[in-house]
Amino acid sequence: MERVLHIIAGLGSGGAESIVMNYYRFINREKIQFDFLVRNSAQHRFDDEITKYGGKIYYTAPFPKRTLRNIYEVYKFFKKHKEYNIIHVHANSLMYIVPLIIAKKNGVKCRIIHCHSTHSQKKIFNIIHYFNRMLIGKYANIFIACSKDAGKWMFRDNEYIILNNGIDISKFKYDIQIRNEIRKEFKIEDKFVIGHVGRFSYEKNHGFVLDIFEEILKKQSNAVLMLVGEGELFDKIKRKSIEMNIGDKVIFTGVRSDVNKLMLAMDVFLFPSIYEGLPLTLIEAQASGLPCVVSNVITKEVNVTNNINYLDLNQDIKEWANCVLSLFNFKRIDTGNMIKDAGYDISLEAKKLEKLYLGGIE
């Protein structure tokens, strides 16, 4: 059995960890096992599942908050753990390439860097990213991206593989009975439900979501907003909804294990991100038959059902609101075959990753 060490920022509600776990659930665990080296010991969303599958979790000091300590602990880790021939580093930028450098010095043969985004949050991160982009070819020897845009941004002239953010399509198939059950649970049986799923962080643009929703309420007082997730800006966004006097119309679900069911209860998916790689949630939303209104910074590769409406973040709030309202009577259909044909079936993508780990990829 080949043990693959996934190096990741956390095991919370972020997109990268959700993607990795999707692969973990569907990969042949008799041939390949996942272990995790994590630099945020406060997040434990997937710990029980990882342990159940036979995986191990190791922690280091956070980066960049405790940079020197992190470097020391990563160095000590690879000195102690010689069992890994493959490391798989997940990144939103090239801010953190420490494990790749140390792994190479310790003789790790397969060193994968996997890009999940197209932008860095802070200017200083961008500066470091562009500097490290000149070095990355020396330390990584396999490059993976979630989309063409992400690959070009992170890897420049290095050849890369596109690995789609696959999902379990069957879980998102539209089911009117489940829809009614969830809407009853939240007492929104007769409401126009606008939904968003994502970590409460800068790039997800939750403040703008609230602004759009406020405008929608001027024309459709029966609307409610469902926000699924957690994150560092959760309390700030909740306070803002109260200050805007729309708090009673906003449902904060927190992290849920049944996002597929929540999406069935929604009527429109609103996703005005400031930047993204290829968001898994938009594949999931389309798989559930939802019409989506998103920012035009998001790659067009994600639009596999033609149910995505792109708007510029500089467009007037009213235009965003009107676009959402225009989808009030949208008729949902089964989009499973479209998702599969576009390459987002997790069972097929997991086999692709399996081939890569075991020595080759088509």
C-alpha positions in Angstrom: 0.0 0.0 0.0 1.2 3.5 -0.9 0.8 6.1 1.8 0.3 9.7 0.5 1.0 12.6 2.8 -1.4 15.5 2.2 -0.1 18.8 3.4 -2.9 21.3 4.0 -3.7 24.4 6.0 -6.5 22.9 8.0 -9.3 20.3 8.3 -12.2 22.7 8.7 -14.8 24.0 6.3 -12.5 25.2 3.5 -12.8 24.1 -0.1 -9.5 22.4 -0.4 -10.1 20.0 2.5 -13.6 19.2 1.2 -12.1 18.3 -2.2 -9.4 16.1 -0.7 -12.0 14.3 1.4 -14.1 13.6 -1.7 -11.1 11.9 -3.3 -10.3 10.0 -0.1 -13.9 8.6 0.1 -13.7 7.2 -3.5 -10.0 6.3 -4.0 -9.1 2.6 -3.7 -7.9 2.5 0.0 -6.6 -1.0 -0.4 -3.9 0.5 -2.7 -3.6 4.0 -1.5 -3.9 5.6 2.0 -4.1 9.3 2.9 -2.3 10.8 5.9 -2.4 14.5 6.7 0.2 17.1 7.9 -1.9 20.1 9.1 -0.8 23.5 10.2 -4.0 24.5 12.0 -4.6 22.3 15.1 -7.9 24.1 15.9 -9.9 22.5 13.0 -11.1 18.9 13.4 -14.1 18.6 11.1 -12.9 15.4 9.3 -10.8 13.8 12.1 -13.2 11.0 12.9 -13.8 10.2 9.2 -10.0 10.1 8.5 -9.4 7.8 11.5 -12.2 5.5 10.3 -10.6 5.2 6.9 -7.2 4.4 8.5 -5.5 7.7 7.9 -3.2 9.5 10.3 -3.2 13.2 11.2 0.0 15.1 12.2 0.1 18.8 13.3 2.7 21.5 13.0 2.9 25.1 14.2 0.8 27.5 12.1 2.3 29.3 9.1 3.0 32.3 8.7 2.0 33.1 12.3 4.9 31.0 13.7 7.1 30.6 10.6 10.4 29.5 12.3 8.6 27.0 14.5 6.8 25.6 11.5 9.9 25.2 9.5 11.6 23.4 12.4 8.7 21.1 13.0 8.4 20.2 9.3 12.1 19.5 9.2 11.8 17.2 12.2 8.8 15.5 10.7 10.6 14.5 7.6 13.7 13.4 9.5 11.5 11.1 11.5 9.0 9.9 8.9 10.8 8.2 6.0 7.8 6.1 4.9 6.5 8.7 2.4 7.4 8.5 -1.2 4.6 10.9 -2.2 3.6 14.3 -0.7 0.7 16.2 -2.0 0.8 19.9 -1.1 -2.5 21.9 -1.3 -2.2 25.6 -1.9 -4.1 28.7 -2.8 -0.8 30.5 -3.6 2.9 29.7 -3.5 3.2 31.4 -0.1 4.1 28.1 1.6 6.6 25.9 -0.2 8.6 24.9 2.9 7.4 21.2 2.9 8.5 20.8 -0.8 12.0 22.1 -0.1 12.4 20.0 3.0 10.9 16.9 1.4 13.3 17.1 -1.6 16.3 17.4 0.7 15.0 14.3 2.5 14.7 12.2 -0.7 10.9 12.2 -1.2 10.6 11.1 -4.8 7.1 12.4 -5.8 6.4 16.0 -4.7 3.0 17.3 -5.9 1.9 20.9 -5.7 -1.9 21.4 -6.2 -3.4 24.8 -6.9 -6.9 25.5 -5.7 -7.1 29.3 -6.5 -6.2 32.1 -8.8 -5.3 34.9 -6.3 -3.7 35.7 -3.0 -5.6 37.6 -0.3 -2.9 40.0 0.6 -0.4 42.1 -1.4 2.6 40.7 0.5 1.4 37.1 -0.3 1.3 38.0 -4.0 4.9 39.3 -3.8 6.0 36.1 -2.2 3.9 34.0 -4.6 5.6 35.5 -7.7 9.0 35.1 -6.2 8.4 31.4 -5.3 6.9 30.8 -8.8 10.4 31.2 -10.1 11.6 28.5 -7.7 8.8 26.0 -7.7 10.1 23.9 -10.6 13.2 23.1 -8.5 11.2 21.6 -5.6 8.0 20.1 -7.0 8.0 17.6 -9.8 4.2 17.2 -10.4 1.9 20.2 -10.9 -1.9 19.9 -10.5 -4.5 22.7 -10.9 -8.3 22.8 -10.5 -8.7 24.9 -13.7 -6.7 26.4 -16.5 -6.8 29.8 -14.9 -5.4 28.5 -11.7 -2.7 26.5 -13.5 -1.5 29.5 -15.5 -1.5 31.8 -12.4 0.5 29.4 -10.2 2.8 27.5 -12.5 3.7 29.8 -15.3 5.8 27.7 -17.8 5.7 24.4 -15.9 3.4 21.8 -17.4 0.5 20.9 -15.2 -2.4 18.4 -15.0 -6.0 19.6 -14.5 -7.7 17.5 -11.9 -11.4 18.3 -11.7 -13.0 19.0 -8.3 -15.2 15.9 -8.5 -18.4 15.3 -6.5 -20.7 12.4 -5.8 -23.3 13.4 -8.3 -26.0 11.0 -7.0 -26.1 12.9 -3.6 -27.2 16.1 -5.4 -30.0 14.8 -7.6 -33.1 16.9 -7.3 -35.6 15.3 -5.0 -38.8 17.2 -4.2 -39.5 15.1 -1.0 -36.1 16.1 0.5 -36.6 19.7 -0.6 -39.9 19.8 1.2 -38.5 18.2 4.3 -35.7 20.7 4.6 -37.9 23.7 3.9 -40.2 22.5 6.6 -37.3 22.1 9.0 -36.4 25.7 8.5 -40.0 26.9 8.3 -39.5 28.3 4.8 -42.1 26.3 3.0 -43.5 29.3 1.2 -40.3 31.4 0.8 -38.1 32.4 -2.1 -34.8 31.0 -0.8 -31.5 32.5 -2.0 -28.5 30.4 -0.9 -24.8 30.6 -0.5 -22.3 28.0 0.7 -18.8 28.9 1.6 -16.3 29.8 4.3 -16.9 33.3 5.9 -13.7 34.8 4.6 -12.8 37.9 2.5 -12.8 36.3 -0.9 -16.4 35.0 -0.5 -17.7 38.5 -0.3 -20.5 37.9 2.2 -21.0 41.6 2.8 -21.9 42.1 -0.9 -24.3 39.1 -0.6 -26.1 40.9 2.2 -26.3 44.1 0.1 -27.8 42.3 -2.8 -30.3 40.5 -0.6 -31.3 43.8 1.0 -32.1 45.1 -2.6 -34.0 41.9 -3.4 -36.2 42.4 -0.3 -37.5 45.7 -1.7 -39.2 43.8 -4.5 -39.7 40.4 -3.0 -40.5 40.6 0.7 -41.1 36.9 0.8 -37.4 36.1 0.2 -34.9 34.6 2.8 -31.2 34.2 2.6 -29.6 30.9 3.7 -25.8 31.2 4.5 -24.0 27.9 5.0 -20.6 27.7 6.6 -18.3 29.2 9.2 -15.1 31.2 9.3 -13.3 34.2 10.7 -15.9 36.7 9.4 -19.0 34.9 10.6 -19.7 37.1 13.6 -19.0 40.3 11.6 -21.5 39.3 8.8 -24.1 38.2 11.4 -23.8 41.7 13.1 -24.1 43.4 9.8 -27.3 41.6 8.9 -28.8 42.8 12.2 -27.6 46.4 11.7 -29.2 46.3 8.2 -32.5 45.2 9.9 -32.6 42.1 7.8 -31.3 39.7 10.4 -34.7 38.0 10.8 -34.6 37.1 7.0 -31.1 35.6 7.1 -30.6 32.0 8.1 -27.1 31.2 9.4 -26.8 27.4 9.4 -23.2 27.0 10.4 -21.3 24.0 9.1 -23.7 21.2 7.9 -23.0 17.7 6.8 -26.1 17.7 4.5 -25.2 20.6 2.1 -26.6 18.5 -0.7 -30.0 18.6 1.0 -29.8 22.3 1.8 -29.1 23.0 -1.9 -32.3 21.2 -2.8 -34.2 23.6 -0.5 -32.8 26.7 -2.2 -34.2 28.4 -5.3 -31.2 30.4 -6.5 -27.5 30.2 -5.6 -25.7 33.5 -5.2 -21.9 33.5 -5.3 -20.2 36.9 -5.9 -16.7 35.9 -5.0 -13.8 38.3 -5.3 -11.6 35.5 -6.5 -11.7 31.7 -6.8 -10.0 28.7 -8.4 -12.8 26.4 -9.5 -15.3 26.4 -6.7 -16.6 22.9 -5.8 -19.8 24.5 -4.5 -20.8 25.7 -7.9 -20.4 22.2 -9.3 -22.6 20.9 -6.5 -25.2 23.7 -7.0 -25.5 22.8 -10.7 -25.7 19.1 -9.8 -28.8 19.9 -7.7 -30.3 21.8 -10.6 -29.9 25.3 -9.1 -29.6 28.4 -11.2 -26.5 30.4 -10.1 -25.7 34.1 -10.1 -21.9 34.5 -9.8 -19.1 37.1 -10.3 -17.4 37.1 -13.6 -14.0 36.6 -12.0 -15.0 32.9 -11.7 -13.7 30.7 -14.5 -16.1 29.9 -17.3 -14.9 26.3 -17.0 -17.3 25.9 -14.1 -20.4 26.6 -16.2 -21.2 23.0 -17.3 -25.0 23.3 -17.4 -25.5 26.8 -18.8 -27.3 27.6 -15.6 -24.7 30.1 -14.4 -25.3 33.8 -14.8 -22.1 36.0 -14.7 -22.1 39.6 -13.5 -19.3 42.1 -12.9 -18.7 43.0 -9.3 -18.7 46.7 -10.4 -22.3 46.4 -11.7 -25.0 48.1 -9.7 -26.5 46.2 -6.8 -29.9 46.5 -8.5 -28.7 44.6 -11.5 -27.5 41.8 -9.3 -30.8 41.8 -7.5 -32.8 41.8 -10.7 -30.8 38.9 -12.1 -31.6 36.8 -9.0 -35.3 37.8 -9.1 -35.5 36.9 -12.8 -34.9 33.3 -11.8 -37.9 33.2 -9.4 -39.8 30.6 -11.5 -36.8 28.7 -12.7 -37.7 25.0 -13.6 -35.1 22.6 -12.2 -34.1 19.5 -14.2 -31.8 16.5 -13.6 -28.4 17.7 -14.6 -26.4 14.6 -13.5 -25.4 13.5 -17.0 -24.1 17.1 -17.8 -22.0 17.1 -14.7 -20.6 13.6 -15.5 -19.9 14.4 -19.2 -18.0 17.5 -18.1 -15.7 15.4 -16.0 -16.9 16.1 -12.5 -17.8 12.6 -11.4 -15.7 11.9 -8.3 -15.6 8.1 -9.0 -13.9 8.7 -12.3 -11.6 11.6 -11.1 -10.5 9.5 -8.1 -9.3 6.8 -10.6 -7.4 9.5 -12.4 -5.6 10.5 -9.2 -5.0 6.9 -8.3 -3.1 6.4 -11.6 -1.0 9.5 -10.9 0.0 8.2 -7.5 0.8 4.7 -8.8 2.9 6.0 -11.6 1.0 7.4 -14.6 -1.8 9.5 -15.7 -3.6 9.8 -19.1 
